[in-house]
Amino acid sequence: MSHILLVTSSPRGAESLSSRFATDIAEGIQSRLGGSLTVRDLTVNPPPHITSAYIEGRTASPDDRTPEQVEAVKVAQHFVDELKAADVIVLGSGMINFGLPTQLKAWFDHVTWPRVTFGYGDTGPKGLLTGKKVYLVTASGGVFSEGAWAPFDFQTNYLLHLLGFIGLTDVEVVRVEGTVLGPDAVNAAIADAETTIAALLTKAA
Ligand SMILES: Cc1cc2nc3c(=O)[nH]c(=O)nc-3n(C[C@H](O)[C@H](O)[C@H](O)COP(=O)(O)O)c2cc1C
């Protein structure tokens, strides 16, 4: 049985396609494989921006932390504990100004933690969160998987890099693209995502 962590981050609430399809994947895996599901909606409880209390506190010995550092590190520790407990992580991200929502960036700023989620080996940085399966759903108004806008995809490629940096390298990507190109494009993007997700769920079962 798996423990699944679902992380959603779109500020568009019920309209969000990345949250919708990430939820479909998480619930689909749970109904096939059983196990438990933790839902972390980063827009309901947004992580704070990181501060010097967090940056200094996270590398200080726990006994030496100031009360402010203890509180700041507690936030990050909670997110990292959720990640460590998960066998399967499902992440939803809707493009904002060519990148990821700031809520999700703030979450990565907390979970990308030296000597906790990544270390430095003889050959450079080494991710420490290994052996987990990740499903990444990215939505965007334009099309970035190919064509003229591909060089400006600072969402999916960046997320793949961030995930890989902390050891999460086994990633299936579902793109929901072209959502501002009119109703036909939206319907096609939704149909594509549904087909991709159905195939991924069959593979997961
Ligand atoms: C504030 C804002 C900024 C956006 N910026 C971009 C952008 O830079 N490029 C783009 O292709 N789409 C952009 N979009 C469109 C969203 O990426 C699109 O609506 C996508 O479906 C959002 O993901 P979601 O459905 O999960 O909320 C933006 C939307 C909003 C609300």
The ligand as an ORCA input file, in Angstrom:
! r2SCAN-3c Opt
* xyz 0 1
  C      -1.944     35.895    -13.159
  C      -1.826     34.944    -14.316
  C      -0.666     34.915    -15.051
  C      -0.530     34.023    -16.114
  N       0.630     33.998    -16.822
  C       0.748     33.165    -17.882
  C       1.946     33.116    -18.648
  O       2.927     33.807    -18.374
  N       1.999     32.279    -19.714
  C       0.961     31.470    -20.043
  O       1.081     30.706    -20.997
  N      -0.185     31.467    -19.325
  C      -0.313     32.293    -18.261
  N      -1.467     32.312    -17.526
  C      -2.533     31.370    -17.886
  C      -2.468     30.159    -16.951
  O      -1.202     29.531    -17.017
  C      -3.560     29.161    -17.337
  O      -4.815     29.735    -17.030
  C      -3.399     27.849    -16.605
  O      -4.493     27.016    -16.936
  C      -3.303     28.089    -15.109
  O      -3.203     26.866    -14.414
  P      -4.432     26.378    -13.544
  O      -5.553     26.057    -14.526
  O      -3.962     25.187    -12.830
  O      -4.819     27.493    -12.629
  C      -1.612     33.166    -16.460
  C      -2.786     33.202    -15.691
  C      -2.888     34.071    -14.625
  C      -4.167     34.061    -13.809
*
